[in-house]
Amino acid sequence: MSSAQVTDSTFKHEVLESEVPVLVDFWAPWCGPCRMVAPVVDEISEQYEGQIKVVKVNTDENPSVASQYGIRSIPTLMIFKGGQRVDMVVGAVPKTTLANTLEKYL
Amino acid sequence: MTSLTKPTQASDKSLEIMRNFAQSYAKRTGTYFCSDPGVTAVVIEGLAKHKDDLGAPLCPCRHYEDKEAEVKATFWNCPCVPMQERKECHCMLFLTPDNPFAGDQQDIGFETIRTETNKY
């Protein structure tokens, strides 16, 4: 299962107002490591189904939200809880790294 | 669902220029392409697309407030300053041999690149 795409206009509702923690994958179309981390993000989405929400933001198409959160290097994986950014990891990280970071906010 | 819109590929001309650059730069710096050719292909396509759109191969693994201004600043034009100074390529195009993701190739075919990037 692939995660839903979120846009500049839906970010507030889908991420900031979410009842559960949200993992946001900031990616761009021709970014190699983004392609590498995408299946890891999808696995995480399945593993924590019901506990977290997982969404993706195409930074080329949604520059406002990417700039608002100071996205520079991509992929950047950001965790939001209660409308606040609580953590992030940058680059194509292994699944265990991402899972360990997430576990802190469940 | 991956993306709603299929990403636009670069021109064949720019892709060939960037493919040749990547091969010669890897050999010159003793670095290797990723063991997953999909990563290499996507990055070369991204560099070539930026060359088409902006006139310079701006790194496709960064988000910029203003791409035109970044091209003029040159820091993130490939090969970027971190690569030139410390062989750091966070795009994973040029990997030092000790990197666990490094493969044993310094060449990639034009058709291999398009076979990979046609998937998206």
Backbone of each chain as ProteinMPNN parsed JSONL, in Angstrom:
{"seq_chain_A": "MSSAQVTDSTFKHEVLESEVPVLVDFWAPWCGPCRMVAPVVDEISEQYEGQIKVVKVNTDENPSVASQYGIRSIPTLMIFKGGQRVDMVVGAVPKTTLANTLEKYL", "coords_chain_A": {"N_chain_A": [[0.84, -1.196, 0.0], [0.63, 2.169, -0.929], [1.419, 5.399, 0.421], [-0.708, 8.247, 1.099], [-0.7, 11.241, -0.867], [-0.009, 14.482, 0.258], [-0.871, 17.932, 0.095], [0.034, 21.473, -0.239], [-2.375, 22.7, 0.374], [-3.842, 20.782, 1.766], [-2.35, 20.052, 3.912], [-2.575, 21.137, 6.544], [-5.033, 20.129, 7.524], [-4.706, 17.311, 7.156], [-2.285, 16.674, 8.425], [-1.497, 18.469, 10.619], [-3.834, 18.564, 12.098], [-4.323, 15.978, 12.741], [-5.431, 13.114, 14.571], [-3.758, 11.122, 15.332], [-0.172, 10.427, 15.575], [1.856, 11.66, 12.833], [3.76, 10.603, 10.098], [5.691, 12.277, 7.853], [6.782, 12.172, 4.601], [8.943, 13.965, 2.895], [9.588, 14.485, -0.402], [11.103, 14.419, -3.732], [10.664, 14.335, -7.308], [12.95, 13.473, -9.018], [14.882, 12.44, -7.252], [17.222, 10.327, -6.089], [17.76, 8.908, -3.536], [15.268, 9.29, -2.416], [13.632, 7.584, -3.82], [14.663, 5.273, -2.893], [14.015, 5.211, -0.189], [11.283, 5.207, -0.181], [9.905, 2.6, -0.33], [10.534, 1.7, 2.242], [9.216, 3.504, 3.865], [6.626, 2.843, 3.128], [6.477, 0.243, 4.18], [6.662, 0.812, 6.895], [4.3, 2.161, 7.193], [2.454, 0.107, 6.911], [3.204, -1.566, 9.024], [2.628, -0.04, 11.305], [-0.022, 0.453, 11.136], [-3.037, 2.082, 11.913], [-1.977, 3.101, 14.232], [-0.343, 5.215, 13.522], [-0.327, 7.856, 11.027], [0.689, 7.942, 7.663], [2.084, 10.038, 5.296], [2.866, 11.679, 2.125], [4.808, 14.348, 0.786], [5.291, 16.073, -2.112], [7.895, 18.033, -2.772], [8.498, 19.744, -4.881], [6.047, 20.344, -6.003], [4.721, 21.404, -3.876], [5.771, 23.871, -2.561], [5.312, 25.666, -0.46], [4.71, 24.402, 2.045], [7.002, 22.886, 2.291], [8.966, 24.86, 2.486], [8.096, 26.19, 4.764], [8.68, 24.381, 6.785], [11.368, 24.318, 6.601], [12.706, 22.564, 4.834], [15.543, 21.129, 3.412], [17.733, 19.187, 2.591], [16.76, 16.347, 0.78], [15.579, 12.945, 0.692], [13.563, 14.075, 3.474], [12.328, 12.956, 6.48], [9.711, 13.604, 8.51], [8.288, 13.853, 11.749], [5.15, 14.441, 13.111], [3.226, 15.451, 15.877], [0.28, 16.083, 17.565], [-0.037, 18.466, 16.146], [2.455, 19.588, 16.119], [5.86, 19.663, 15.005], [7.886, 17.047, 15.924], [10.129, 15.469, 15.552], [12.793, 14.479, 13.298], [14.279, 12.716, 10.52], [16.951, 12.569, 8.214], [17.637, 11.712, 4.891], [18.255, 8.503, 3.196], [17.368, 6.363, 5.293], [17.789, 3.276, 7.214], [15.119, 0.886, 7.859], [14.91, 0.187, 10.589], [16.025, 2.374, 11.94], [14.187, 4.374, 11.385], [11.891, 3.245, 12.511], [12.638, 3.082, 15.229], [12.863, 5.793, 15.85], [10.23, 6.599, 15.494], [8.855, 5.101, 17.446], [9.161, 6.459, 19.819], [7.133, 8.257, 19.937], [4.666, 7.1, 20.045]], "CA_chain_A": [[0.0, 0.0, 0.0], [1.367, 3.429, -0.952], [0.833, 6.409, 1.296], [-1.413, 9.332, 0.423], [0.003, 12.495, -1.103], [-0.61, 15.647, 0.907], [-0.467, 19.14, -0.632], [0.048, 22.722, 0.529], [-3.723, 23.046, 0.837], [-4.428, 19.762, 2.657], [-1.386, 19.731, 4.973], [-3.085, 21.515, 7.865], [-6.062, 19.18, 7.929], [-4.232, 15.927, 7.176], [-1.121, 16.47, 9.289], [-1.508, 19.233, 11.873], [-5.056, 18.29, 12.857], [-4.491, 14.523, 12.86], [-5.604, 12.572, 15.929], [-2.624, 10.225, 15.599], [1.084, 10.962, 15.026], [1.961, 11.578, 11.378], [5.079, 10.573, 9.476], [5.618, 12.96, 6.558], [7.924, 11.919, 3.727], [9.168, 15.047, 1.925], [10.341, 13.875, -1.501], [11.055, 15.097, -5.034], [10.575, 13.302, -8.354], [14.196, 12.886, -9.503], [15.797, 12.305, -6.112], [17.507, 8.899, -5.974], [17.515, 8.355, -2.196], [13.816, 9.314, -2.143], [13.115, 6.344, -4.399], [15.153, 4.181, -2.058], [13.357, 5.214, 1.121], [9.826, 5.088, -0.354], [9.371, 1.303, 0.122], [10.705, 1.617, 3.702], [8.103, 4.286, 4.409], [5.41, 2.045, 2.915], [6.498, -0.86, 5.157], [6.352, 1.417, 8.19], [2.872, 2.476, 7.137], [1.729, -1.15, 7.157], [3.557, -2.082, 10.353], [2.019, 0.772, 12.363], [-1.372, 0.807, 10.687], [-3.951, 2.358, 13.02], [-1.259, 3.852, 15.276], [0.152, 6.458, 12.923], [-0.698, 8.137, 9.644], [1.874, 8.184, 6.851], [1.754, 10.798, 4.09], [4.013, 12.136, 1.335], [4.708, 15.696, 0.224], [6.171, 16.364, -3.234], [8.369, 19.387, -2.454], [8.442, 20.574, -6.093], [4.662, 20.782, -6.236], [4.187, 22.02, -2.652], [6.903, 24.602, -1.987], [4.988, 26.433, 0.747], [4.87, 23.598, 3.254], [8.412, 22.502, 2.357], [9.723, 26.015, 2.982], [7.651, 26.477, 6.127], [9.375, 23.499, 7.714], [12.81, 24.415, 6.388], [13.24, 21.373, 4.17], [16.704, 21.395, 2.566], [18.136, 17.927, 1.995], [15.659, 15.403, 0.664], [14.36, 12.922, 1.491], [13.482, 14.368, 4.899], [11.173, 12.312, 7.083], [9.397, 14.42, 9.674], [7.205, 13.307, 12.567], [4.28, 15.448, 13.719], [2.293, 14.945, 16.89], [-0.496, 17.176, 18.142], [0.139, 19.692, 15.372], [3.833, 20.074, 16.236], [6.96, 18.817, 14.532], [8.569, 16.533, 17.113], [11.401, 14.816, 15.233], [13.003, 14.229, 11.873], [15.481, 12.038, 10.052], [17.283, 13.035, 6.868], [18.339, 10.756, 4.037], [17.692, 7.162, 3.032], [17.727, 5.625, 6.509], [17.23, 1.917, 7.314], [13.803, 0.784, 8.493], [15.035, 0.147, 12.05], [16.259, 3.749, 12.394], [12.916, 5.084, 11.29], [10.981, 2.641, 13.497], [13.087, 3.491, 16.565], [12.505, 7.202, 16.017], [8.765, 6.664, 15.607], [8.379, 4.453, 18.684], [9.195, 7.435, 20.915], [5.962, 9.142, 19.906], [3.415, 6.332, 19.989]], "C_chain_A": [[0.878, 1.249, 0.0], [0.636, 4.472, -0.119], [0.235, 7.552, 0.487], [-0.518, 10.547, 0.242], [-0.759, 13.627, -0.419], [-0.062, 16.888, 0.2], [-0.421, 20.346, 0.314], [-1.326, 22.999, 1.139], [-4.326, 22.022, 1.796], [-3.546, 19.456, 3.869], [-1.946, 19.993, 6.373], [-4.081, 20.46, 8.367], [-5.493, 17.771, 8.13], [-3.124, 15.675, 8.197], [-1.289, 17.164, 10.645], [-2.728, 18.906, 12.737], [-5.322, 16.796, 13.041], [-4.594, 14.1, 14.323], [-4.417, 11.697, 16.333], [-1.341, 10.87, 15.064], [1.173, 10.735, 13.516], [3.429, 11.56, 10.956], [4.935, 11.198, 8.088], [6.917, 12.726, 5.79], [7.989, 13.052, 2.701], [10.083, 14.515, 0.834], [10.261, 14.751, -2.752], [11.189, 14.034, -6.125], [11.913, 12.67, -8.762], [15.266, 12.858, -8.422], [15.995, 10.816, -5.851], [17.212, 8.309, -4.606], [16.036, 8.386, -1.804], [13.171, 8.032, -2.654], [13.501, 5.159, -3.527], [14.369, 4.085, -0.748], [11.838, 4.994, 1.003], [9.272, 3.721, 0.086], [9.504, 1.102, 1.638], [9.545, 2.341, 4.389], [6.79, 3.503, 4.263], [5.324, 0.871, 3.906], [6.125, -0.359, 6.549], [4.857, 1.698, 8.289], [2.033, 1.237, 7.443], [1.946, -1.647, 8.578], [2.825, -1.338, 11.473], [0.605, 1.22, 11.994], [-2.307, 0.984, 11.889], [-3.305, 3.194, 14.122], [-0.759, 5.202, 14.777], [-0.46, 6.64, 11.541], [0.599, 8.412, 8.896], [1.457, 8.894, 5.563], [3.032, 11.26, 3.388], [3.746, 13.536, 0.795], [5.749, 15.839, -0.89], [6.613, 17.826, -3.088], [8.362, 20.311, -3.678], [7.052, 21.161, -6.281], [4.07, 21.524, -5.04], [5.266, 22.799, -1.909], [6.575, 25.321, -0.677], [5.257, 25.626, 2.009], [6.333, 23.164, 3.415], [9.26, 23.645, 2.919], [9.387, 26.324, 4.43], [8.412, 25.631, 7.151], [10.871, 23.4, 7.425], [13.439, 23.201, 5.74], [14.403, 21.794, 3.269], [17.103, 20.104, 1.855], [16.914, 17.022, 1.898], [16.192, 14.027, 0.239], [14.578, 13.398, 2.932], [12.197, 13.733, 5.417], [10.896, 13.01, 8.405], [8.221, 13.804, 10.427], [6.464, 14.458, 13.238], [3.38, 14.777, 14.735], [1.585, 16.146, 17.507], [-0.26, 18.508, 17.444], [1.543, 20.256, 15.408], [4.811, 19.1, 15.586], [7.743, 18.352, 15.753], [9.915, 15.879, 16.803], [11.567, 14.743, 13.721], [14.274, 13.434, 11.628], [15.682, 12.415, 8.587], [18.041, 11.948, 6.124], [17.672, 9.4, 4.001], [18.116, 6.287, 4.207], [17.151, 4.211, 6.476], [15.907, 1.93, 8.087], [13.894, 0.843, 10.024], [15.244, 1.553, 12.626], [14.96, 4.527, 12.436], [11.93, 4.562, 12.353], [11.346, 3.074, 14.913], [12.733, 4.948, 16.855], [11.004, 7.341, 16.25], [8.246, 6.179, 16.957], [8.296, 5.434, 19.858], [7.905, 8.241, 21.01], [4.635, 8.408, 19.845], [2.704, 6.371, 21.337]], "O_chain_A": [[1.772, 1.376, 0.836], [-0.585, 4.437, 0.029], [0.621, 7.792, -0.657], [0.32, 10.845, 1.093], [-1.984, 13.717, -0.506], [1.086, 16.891, -0.245], [-0.781, 20.257, 1.487], [-1.43, 23.47, 2.271], [-5.228, 22.358, 2.563], [-3.942, 18.694, 4.751], [-1.804, 19.164, 7.272], [-3.973, 19.971, 9.492], [-5.761, 17.121, 9.14], [-3.036, 14.587, 8.767], [-1.229, 16.517, 11.691], [-2.659, 18.967, 13.964], [-6.414, 16.399, 13.446], [-3.928, 14.659, 15.194], [-4.11, 11.55, 17.517], [-1.399, 11.752, 14.207], [0.641, 9.758, 12.988], [4.229, 12.386, 11.395], [4.165, 10.72, 7.256], [8.005, 13.043, 6.271], [7.198, 13.096, 1.759], [11.223, 14.136, 1.106], [9.467, 15.689, -2.826], [11.757, 12.966, -5.896], [12.003, 11.445, -8.844], [16.419, 13.214, -8.666], [15.064, 10.121, -5.445], [16.492, 7.315, -4.507], [15.6, 7.602, -0.961], [12.285, 7.467, -2.013], [12.769, 4.174, -3.433], [14.097, 2.986, -0.263], [11.187, 4.634, 1.984], [8.272, 3.675, 0.802], [8.683, 0.417, 2.248], [8.974, 1.849, 5.362], [5.953, 3.505, 5.165], [4.247, 0.546, 4.405], [5.379, -1.008, 7.282], [4.237, 1.496, 9.334], [1.028, 1.314, 8.149], [1.013, -2.088, 9.25], [2.447, -1.943, 12.476], [0.111, 2.236, 12.484], [-2.356, 0.13, 12.773], [-3.991, 3.906, 14.854], [-0.753, 6.193, 15.508], [-1.03, 5.714, 10.965], [1.508, 9.045, 9.435], [0.589, 8.417, 4.832], [4.121, 11.238, 3.961], [2.628, 13.871, 0.403], [6.95, 15.737, -0.637], [5.81, 18.743, -3.258], [8.236, 21.527, -3.532], [6.898, 22.32, -6.667], [3.044, 22.193, -5.165], [5.636, 22.454, -0.787], [7.47, 25.56, 0.133], [5.938, 26.089, 2.925], [6.842, 23.083, 4.533], [10.16, 23.421, 3.729], [10.26, 26.673, 5.224], [8.745, 26.102, 8.239], [11.555, 22.514, 7.938], [14.574, 22.842, 6.053], [14.263, 22.71, 2.458], [16.846, 19.942, 0.662], [16.122, 16.943, 2.837], [17.168, 13.958, -0.507], [15.628, 13.159, 3.529], [11.118, 13.946, 4.864], [11.733, 13.011, 9.308], [7.278, 13.298, 9.819], [7.074, 15.333, 13.852], [2.842, 13.694, 14.503], [2.23, 17.109, 17.921], [-0.282, 19.56, 18.083], [1.809, 21.29, 14.796], [4.618, 17.884, 15.612], [8.215, 19.177, 16.535], [10.755, 15.748, 17.693], [10.611, 14.922, 12.966], [15.217, 13.474, 12.418], [14.725, 12.56, 7.826], [18.968, 11.34, 6.659], [16.667, 9.163, 4.672], [19.105, 5.558, 4.123], [16.151, 3.961, 5.803], [15.619, 2.849, 8.854], [13.06, 1.472, 10.675], [14.7, 1.879, 13.681], [14.673, 5.243, 13.396], [11.232, 5.341, 13.003], [10.466, 3.398, 15.71], [12.351, 5.29, 17.974], [10.569, 8.113, 17.104], [7.328, 6.761, 17.534], [7.48, 5.271, 20.765], [7.619, 8.839, 22.047], [3.593, 9.022, 19.618], [1.634, 5.782, 21.488]]}, "seq_chain_B": "MTSLTKPTQASDKSLEIMRNFAQSYAKRTGTYFCSDPGVTAVVIEGLAKHKDDLGAPLCPCRHYEDKEAEVKATFWNCPCVPMQERKECHCMLFLTPDNPFAGDQQDIGFETIRTETNKY", "coords_chain_B": {"N_chain_B": [[-0.926, 4.384, -5.463], [1.402, 6.644, -6.615], [2.623, 9.297, -7.65], [0.495, 12.002, -8.608], [0.912, 13.268, -10.975], [2.903, 12.385, -13.699], [6.399, 12.53, -13.52], [8.356, 14.782, -15.518], [10.691, 13.843, -17.964], [14.183, 14.507, -18.766], [15.716, 16.148, -21.652], [17.045, 14.135, -24.337], [19.568, 14.943, -25.084], [20.652, 16.464, -22.908], [20.571, 14.47, -20.995], [22.443, 12.645, -21.972], [24.755, 14.205, -21.849], [24.983, 14.562, -19.052], [25.154, 11.928, -18.244], [27.622, 11.168, -19.336], [29.24, 12.975, -17.95], [28.875, 12.048, -15.294], [29.981, 9.484, -15.389], [32.706, 10.018, -16.063], [33.421, 11.642, -13.928], [33.109, 9.986, -11.71], [35.15, 8.133, -12.193], [37.359, 9.811, -12.085], [37.378, 10.605, -9.434], [37.499, 8.288, -8.006], [35.169, 7.124, -7.109], [32.043, 5.271, -6.844], [29.054, 4.09, -8.504], [25.755, 3.624, -7.125], [24.76, 0.425, -5.851], [22.212, -0.154, -6.544], [20.969, 0.447, -9.561], [18.8, 2.014, -10.154], [18.752, 4.198, -8.438], [20.991, 5.683, -9.278], [20.22, 6.221, -11.928], [17.884, 7.777, -11.617], [18.898, 10.054, -10.35], [20.739, 11.054, -12.27], [18.932, 11.621, -14.299], [17.52, 13.647, -13.011], [19.505, 15.623, -12.669], [19.999, 16.212, -15.352], [17.497, 17.179, -16.091], [17.349, 19.521, -14.599], [19.436, 20.843, -15.836], [18.318, 21.253, -18.359], [16.121, 22.909, -17.634], [17.146, 24.985, -16.07], [19.671, 25.58, -16.875], [21.886, 24.682, -15.56], [23.266, 21.842, -13.787], [21.738, 21.512, -11.181], [21.62, 20.143, -7.901], [19.375, 17.438, -7.517], [18.407, 16.538, -5.125], [17.686, 18.272, -3.148], [15.716, 20.806, -1.562], [14.767, 23.971, -2.729], [14.352, 27.448, -2.132], [14.457, 29.193, -4.228], [15.217, 28.295, -7.265], [16.607, 29.396, -9.497], [18.218, 31.349, -8.296], [19.818, 29.698, -6.729], [21.273, 28.305, -8.655], [22.879, 30.358, -9.616], [24.336, 30.866, -7.313], [25.914, 28.634, -7.201], [26.783, 26.673, -5.321], [25.354, 24.249, -4.989], [25.43, 23.2, -7.531], [26.113, 20.436, -9.541], [29.336, 18.932, -9.851], [28.786, 19.318, -6.433], [29.857, 21.563, -3.764], [30.317, 20.149, -1.228], [30.841, 17.595, -2.297], [33.107, 18.056, -3.885], [34.922, 18.876, -1.947], [34.844, 16.986, 0.168], [34.037, 14.55, -0.805], [31.329, 14.004, -0.412], [28.251, 12.982, -1.284], [25.066, 13.42, -0.999], [23.042, 12.631, -2.529], [23.632, 10.166, -3.389], [24.857, 9.533, -5.783], [27.608, 9.544, -6.352], [29.593, 7.376, -4.724], [31.833, 6.581, -2.113], [34.177, 3.809, -1.948], [33.916, 2.522, 0.53], [31.341, 2.878, 1.302], [28.331, 1.309, 2.247], [26.37, 1.089, 0.309], [27.611, 1.299, -2.087], [28.254, 0.192, -5.393], [30.017, -1.719, -7.949], [30.365, -0.31, -10.227], [31.268, 2.205, -12.632], [30.15, 3.098, -14.814], [27.181, 3.676, -16.723], [24.556, 2.771, -18.836], [22.804, 4.605, -21.43], [20.296, 3.587, -22.138], [19.776, 1.999, -19.936], [19.391, 3.926, -17.978], [17.04, 5.2, -18.929], [15.285, 3.031, -18.915], [14.967, 2.663, -16.241], [13.984, 5.21, -15.378], [11.685, 5.435, -16.824], [9.884, 4.049, -15.384], [8.611, 5.681, -13.684]], "CA_chain_B": [[-0.744, 5.746, -5.986], [2.697, 7.26, -6.337], [2.37, 10.725, -7.825], [-0.661, 12.254, -9.461], [1.428, 13.637, -12.282], [4.138, 11.693, -14.048], [7.469, 13.527, -13.648], [8.852, 14.98, -16.88], [12.089, 13.483, -18.153], [15.049, 15.491, -19.409], [15.981, 15.921, -23.079], [18.073, 13.109, -24.574], [20.871, 15.615, -25.181], [21.158, 16.745, -21.564], [20.785, 13.199, -20.284], [23.71, 12.086, -22.459], [25.824, 15.044, -21.28], [25.125, 14.288, -17.62], [25.609, 10.535, -18.127], [29.062, 11.186, -19.586], [29.875, 13.666, -16.827], [28.848, 11.188, -14.103], [30.95, 8.397, -15.587], [34.093, 10.49, -15.98], [33.686, 12.187, -12.595], [33.276, 8.836, -10.813], [36.485, 7.572, -12.422], [38.357, 10.793, -11.66], [37.373, 10.746, -7.972], [37.552, 6.971, -7.364], [33.889, 6.808, -6.487], [31.26, 4.276, -7.581], [27.605, 4.264, -8.51], [25.001, 2.814, -6.178], [24.507, -0.951, -6.293], [20.879, -0.112, -7.147], [21.093, 1.391, -10.679], [17.63, 2.905, -10.159], [19.134, 5.429, -7.735], [21.891, 6.394, -10.187], [19.44, 6.655, -13.082], [16.968, 8.85, -11.213], [19.682, 11.265, -10.064], [21.245, 11.587, -13.542], [17.751, 12.223, -14.964], [17.234, 14.897, -12.305], [20.547, 16.602, -13.019], [19.774, 16.598, -16.748], [16.268, 17.986, -16.14], [17.717, 20.847, -14.115], [20.249, 21.467, -16.892], [17.335, 21.728, -19.351], [15.216, 23.956, -17.129], [17.827, 26.078, -15.363], [20.968, 25.834, -17.497], [22.956, 24.066, -14.77], [22.802, 20.619, -13.132], [21.496, 21.72, -9.75], [21.357, 18.879, -7.198], [17.934, 17.159, -7.443], [18.071, 15.975, -3.811], [17.546, 19.397, -2.234], [14.617, 21.725, -1.821], [15.274, 25.338, -2.8], [13.36, 28.527, -2.162], [14.546, 29.838, -5.524], [16.189, 27.482, -8.014], [17.464, 30.254, -10.33], [19.218, 31.968, -7.412], [20.755, 28.646, -6.313], [22.172, 28.046, -9.781], [23.862, 31.456, -9.626], [25.196, 30.723, -6.134], [26.772, 27.513, -7.633], [27.177, 25.723, -4.273], [24.699, 22.946, -5.197], [25.554, 22.707, -8.903], [26.891, 19.195, -9.525], [29.565, 18.395, -8.518], [28.584, 20.351, -5.407], [31.028, 21.849, -2.929], [30.611, 19.022, -0.322], [31.448, 16.495, -3.07], [34.46, 18.45, -4.284], [35.807, 19.019, -0.794], [34.861, 15.851, 1.089], [33.411, 13.387, -1.461], [30.015, 13.761, 0.171], [27.144, 13.141, -2.227], [23.904, 12.883, -0.279], [22.153, 12.097, -3.56], [24.092, 8.79, -3.594], [25.332, 9.304, -7.155], [29.035, 9.2, -6.239], [29.79, 6.765, -3.404], [33.175, 6.068, -1.866], [34.102, 2.339, -1.916], [33.558, 2.022, 1.864], [29.907, 3.074, 1.535], [27.653, 0.015, 2.081], [25.493, 1.091, -0.867], [28.417, 1.421, -3.303], [28.407, -0.967, -6.253], [31.355, -1.771, -8.542], [30.282, 0.277, -11.563], [31.484, 3.636, -12.878], [29.486, 3.349, -16.093], [25.759, 3.315, -16.805], [24.096, 2.979, -20.219], [21.678, 5.517, -21.645], [19.057, 2.807, -22.112], [19.563, 1.576, -18.547], [18.809, 5.073, -17.267], [15.643, 5.409, -19.348], [14.489, 1.881, -18.467], [14.636, 2.929, -14.826], [13.179, 6.418, -15.146], [10.372, 5.246, -17.448], [8.99, 3.398, -14.413], [7.931, 6.671, -12.855]], "C_chain_B": [[0.644, 6.258, -5.643], [2.525, 8.772, -6.454], [1.191, 10.889, -8.766], [-0.214, 12.585, -10.872], [2.755, 12.93, -12.513], [5.242, 12.737, -14.183], [8.015, 13.586, -15.071], [10.325, 14.629, -16.96], [12.851, 14.628, -18.815], [15.115, 15.216, -20.913], [17.056, 14.846, -23.209], [19.462, 13.731, -24.548], [21.46, 15.87, -23.793], [21.422, 15.467, -20.787], [22.123, 12.59, -20.687], [24.896, 12.892, -21.902], [26.055, 14.682, -19.813], [25.572, 12.843, -17.371], [27.127, 10.48, -18.316], [29.817, 11.872, -18.458], [29.973, 12.724, -15.625], [29.873, 10.066, -14.214], [32.381, 8.894, -15.421], [34.41, 11.021, -14.587], [33.875, 11.056, -11.572], [34.694, 8.264, -10.951], [37.574, 8.511, -11.893], [38.476, 10.852, -10.138], [37.453, 9.4, -7.25], [36.281, 6.635, -6.612], [33.085, 5.885, -7.41], [29.779, 4.598, -7.515], [26.974, 3.317, -7.482], [24.781, 1.409, -6.742], [23.094, -1.091, -6.877], [20.91, 0.914, -8.29], [19.902, 2.35, -10.793], [17.945, 4.234, -9.497], [19.989, 6.295, -8.651], [21.102, 7.007, -11.35], [18.554, 7.857, -12.74], [17.742, 10.158, -10.979], [20.22, 11.886, -11.363], [20.101, 12.235, -14.328], [17.431, 13.583, -14.332], [18.234, 15.989, -12.6], [20.312, 17.13, -14.435], [18.529, 17.475, -16.876], [16.554, 19.407, -15.644], [18.585, 21.582, -15.147], [19.337, 22.017, -18.0], [16.614, 22.983, -18.859], [15.953, 25.191, -16.629], [19.178, 26.439, -15.974], [22.144, 25.253, -16.734], [22.393, 22.847, -14.03], [22.724, 20.776, -11.608], [21.126, 20.373, -9.112], [19.841, 18.63, -7.074], [17.487, 16.61, -6.082], [18.06, 17.062, -2.734], [16.248, 20.122, -2.568], [15.161, 23.149, -1.748], [14.119, 26.333, -2.781], [13.279, 29.094, -3.577], [15.642, 29.131, -6.339], [17.134, 28.337, -8.867], [18.58, 30.887, -9.493], [20.26, 30.94, -6.968], [21.744, 28.303, -7.415], [23.266, 29.108, -9.824], [24.836, 31.336, -8.456], [26.221, 29.599, -6.332], [27.083, 26.429, -6.586], [26.64, 24.319, -4.545], [24.641, 22.526, -6.657], [26.504, 21.517, -8.883], [28.157, 19.333, -10.358], [29.553, 19.512, -7.466], [29.848, 20.527, -4.547], [31.324, 20.704, -1.934], [31.243, 17.829, -1.046], [32.889, 16.841, -3.416], [35.417, 18.455, -3.1], [35.943, 17.744, 0.03], [34.281, 14.564, 0.503], [32.103, 12.995, -0.787], [28.935, 14.052, -0.854], [25.9, 12.544, -1.57], [22.85, 12.359, -1.245], [22.49, 10.628, -3.875], [24.423, 8.478, -5.053], [26.787, 8.83, -7.126], [29.312, 8.675, -4.83], [31.23, 6.284, -3.27], [33.074, 4.551, -1.648], [33.682, 1.778, -0.55], [32.074, 2.214, 2.181], [29.168, 1.749, 1.288], [26.743, -0.056, 0.842], [26.28, 1.147, -2.179], [28.43, 0.108, -4.075], [29.809, -0.986, -6.828], [31.39, -1.119, -9.928], [30.595, 1.777, -11.553], [30.911, 4.018, -14.234], [28.017, 2.955, -15.981], [25.274, 3.666, -18.212], [22.909, 3.93, -20.289], [20.353, 4.764, -21.526], [18.734, 2.312, -20.7], [18.895, 2.697, -17.748], [17.335, 5.216, -17.626], [14.741, 4.234, -18.946], [14.046, 2.104, -17.03], [13.675, 4.112, -14.694], [11.824, 6.363, -15.876], [9.368, 4.601, -16.489], [8.151, 4.412, -13.653], [7.052, 7.599, -13.684]], "O_chain_B": [[1.011, 6.293, -4.468], [2.303, 9.449, -5.45], [0.922, 10.033, -9.608], [-0.878, 12.227, -11.846], [3.615, 12.885, -11.634], [5.059, 13.732, -14.884], [8.122, 12.562, -15.746], [11.119, 15.064, -16.126], [12.266, 15.573, -19.345], [14.634, 14.187, -21.388], [17.875, 14.664, -22.309], [20.415, 13.127, -24.056], [22.616, 15.537, -23.529], [22.378, 15.385, -20.015], [22.854, 12.077, -19.84], [25.919, 12.317, -21.529], [27.197, 14.515, -19.385], [26.281, 12.567, -16.404], [27.83, 9.825, -17.547], [30.889, 11.425, -18.052], [31.033, 12.614, -15.008], [30.553, 9.739, -13.241], [33.18, 8.271, -14.722], [35.535, 10.873, -14.108], [34.708, 11.165, -10.672], [35.349, 7.954, -9.956], [38.575, 8.068, -11.331], [39.555, 11.121, -9.61], [37.473, 9.362, -6.02], [36.316, 5.942, -5.595], [33.399, 5.736, -8.591], [29.31, 5.28, -6.604], [27.59, 2.346, -7.042], [24.636, 1.228, -7.951], [22.816, -2.036, -7.615], [20.882, 2.117, -8.033], [19.996, 3.381, -11.458], [17.466, 5.279, -9.936], [19.747, 7.494, -8.788], [21.301, 8.169, -11.703], [18.493, 8.83, -13.492], [17.285, 11.233, -11.367], [20.164, 13.103, -11.536], [20.289, 13.28, -14.951], [17.111, 14.544, -15.032], [17.863, 17.151, -12.765], [20.41, 18.331, -14.688], [18.507, 18.408, -17.679], [16.053, 20.378, -16.211], [18.474, 22.797, -15.305], [19.564, 23.114, -18.511], [16.511, 23.981, -19.573], [15.452, 26.31, -16.747], [19.763, 27.47, -15.641], [23.28, 25.32, -17.203], [21.211, 22.809, -13.688], [23.545, 20.238, -10.865], [20.411, 19.569, -9.71], [19.107, 19.492, -6.591], [16.32, 16.257, -5.909], [18.378, 16.811, -1.572], [15.75, 20.063, -3.692], [15.913, 23.495, -0.836], [13.052, 26.084, -3.343], [12.201, 29.432, -4.068], [16.834, 29.349, -6.121], [18.326, 28.041, -8.954], [19.733, 30.952, -9.921], [21.441, 31.262, -6.845], [22.916, 28.041, -7.145], [24.436, 28.796, -10.042], [26.016, 31.661, -8.587], [27.278, 29.609, -5.701], [27.597, 25.369, -6.942], [27.346, 23.327, -4.366], [23.899, 21.608, -7.007], [27.574, 21.582, -8.278], [28.076, 19.812, -11.489], [30.239, 20.524, -7.613], [30.779, 19.723, -4.615], [32.486, 20.317, -1.804], [32.082, 17.132, -0.476], [33.787, 16.013, -3.259], [36.583, 18.084, -3.233], [37.024, 17.444, 0.536], [34.057, 13.597, 1.231], [31.806, 11.813, -0.613], [28.72, 15.199, -1.247], [25.701, 11.329, -1.578], [21.881, 11.721, -0.833], [21.721, 9.939, -4.547], [24.296, 7.342, -5.508], [27.151, 7.853, -7.78], [29.272, 9.432, -3.86], [31.78, 5.665, -4.181], [32.032, 4.053, -1.221], [33.146, 0.672, -0.481], [31.603, 1.758, 3.222], [29.353, 1.129, 0.241], [26.393, -1.146, 0.389], [25.695, 1.054, -3.259], [28.595, -0.962, -3.489], [30.708, -0.35, -6.278], [32.32, -1.341, -10.704], [30.249, 2.506, -10.623], [31.152, 5.114, -14.74], [27.657, 2.034, -15.249], [25.561, 4.753, -18.714], [22.122, 4.048, -19.349], [19.41, 5.241, -20.894], [17.568, 2.217, -20.317], [17.976, 2.466, -16.963], [16.482, 5.337, -16.746], [13.558, 4.431, -18.668], [12.92, 1.785, -16.647], [12.673, 4.028, -13.983], [10.926, 7.151, -15.581], [8.164, 4.603, -16.742], [7.127, 4.075, -13.059], [6.408, 8.493, -13.135]]}, "name": "protein", "num_of_chains": 2, "seq": "MSSAQVTDSTFKHEVLESEVPVLVDFWAPWCGPCRMVAPVVDEISEQYEGQIKVVKVNTDENPSVASQYGIRSIPTLMIFKGGQRVDMVVGAVPKTTLANTLEKYLMTSLTKPTQASDKSLEIMRNFAQSYAKRTGTYFCSDPGVTAVVIEGLAKHKDDLGAPLCPCRHYEDKEAEVKATFWNCPCVPMQERKECHCMLFLTPDNPFAGDQQDIGFETIRTETNKY"}
